[in-house]
Amino acid sequence: KGHIVVATIALHEASTPFLNVYHSMKLMKKTDNWLFVCNGVVFVAAFFVFRVCAFPYLYLRYQHSKGMASVLEVPWALPWYCNAGSFLIVFLQYFWFVKIVQKLCSRLQKAEKSS
């Protein structure tokens, strides 16, 4: 019954290897090559898919499993603490996603200027 929630939360970590590669390359001062930029792009894509889209996907799955007409009915069918927890997690994911995209854009601008 809760397997999809556990699996979705476990998939949150799919973006972590790219974050680790980013920090490793930064420590080795290998930030001026195409691999560093490609890793950043893949990290942003993985973060978006596995973290930003995860909870909206869970709400859609719940809607379909309960035969609800609209996803807007889902919050009313769940306990308040499920919605509060989801909101907190989604808010943090959106916050970090904006920060990560800003950092990627600045890196891409630096790479474009150095070329």
C-alpha positions in Angstrom: 0.0 0.0 0.0 2.8 2.5 0.8 5.3 0.9 -1.6 5.0 3.7 -4.1 5.7 6.4 -1.5 8.8 4.6 -0.3 10.0 4.0 -3.8 9.4 7.6 -4.8 11.3 8.9 -1.8 14.1 6.4 -2.5 14.3 7.8 -6.1 15.0 11.2 -4.6 18.6 10.1 -4.2 19.0 9.5 -8.0 20.4 13.0 -8.3 22.9 12.6 -5.5 25.7 10.9 -7.6 25.8 13.9 -9.9 26.0 16.2 -6.9 28.9 14.2 -5.6 30.7 14.3 -9.0 30.2 18.1 -9.0 31.8 18.5 -5.6 34.6 16.1 -6.5 35.4 17.9 -9.7 35.3 21.3 -7.9 37.8 20.0 -5.2 40.1 18.8 -8.0 39.8 22.2 -9.7 38.4 20.5 -12.9 35.6 23.0 -13.4 36.7 24.4 -16.8 35.8 21.5 -19.0 32.8 20.1 -20.8 32.4 17.1 -18.5 31.8 19.5 -15.5 29.1 21.4 -17.5 27.5 18.2 -18.8 27.4 16.8 -15.3 25.7 20.0 -14.1 23.0 19.7 -16.8 22.3 16.1 -16.0 22.2 16.9 -12.3 19.6 19.6 -12.9 17.5 17.2 -15.1 17.7 14.4 -12.5 16.9 16.8 -9.7 13.8 18.1 -11.6 12.5 14.6 -12.5 13.2 12.8 -9.2 12.7 15.6 -6.7 10.5 18.3 -8.1 8.1 16.1 -10.0 8.0 13.3 -7.4 5.2 14.5 -5.1 2.9 15.9 -7.8 3.3 12.4 -9.4 2.3 10.7 -6.1 -0.8 12.9 -5.9 -1.7 12.0 -9.5 -1.2 8.3 -8.7 -3.4 8.6 -5.7 -6.1 10.4 -7.7 -6.1 7.6 -10.3 -6.1 4.8 -7.7 -9.1 6.3 -5.8 -11.0 7.1 -9.0 -11.2 10.8 -8.2 -12.2 13.2 -10.9 -9.6 15.8 -10.2 -6.2 16.0 -8.5 -7.5 18.9 -6.5 -9.6 16.4 -4.5 -6.6 14.6 -3.3 -5.5 17.0 -0.5 -9.0 16.8 1.0 -8.9 13.0 1.1 -5.5 12.8 2.9 -4.8 13.5 6.5 -3.6 17.0 7.2 -0.1 15.9 8.3 0.4 14.1 4.9 -0.4 17.4 3.1 1.8 19.4 5.5 4.7 17.1 5.1 4.3 17.0 1.3 4.1 20.8 1.2 7.3 21.2 3.2 9.2 18.7 1.1 8.0 20.2 -2.2 8.7 23.7 -1.0 12.3 22.8 -0.2 12.7 21.0 -3.5 11.5 24.0 -5.4 13.7 26.3 -3.4 16.8 24.2 -4.1 15.8 23.7 -7.7 15.7 27.5 -8.3 19.1 27.9 -6.6 20.6 25.0 -8.7 19.3 26.5 -12.0 20.7 29.9 -11.1 24.1 28.3 -10.4 24.0 26.3 -13.6 23.1 29.4 -15.6 26.1 31.3 -14.1 28.4 28.4 -14.9 27.1 28.3 -18.5 27.7 32.0 -18.9 31.2 31.7 -17.6 31.9 28.7 -20.0 30.5 30.8 -22.9 32.7 33.8 -22.1 35.9 31.7 -21.7 35.3 30.0 -25.1 
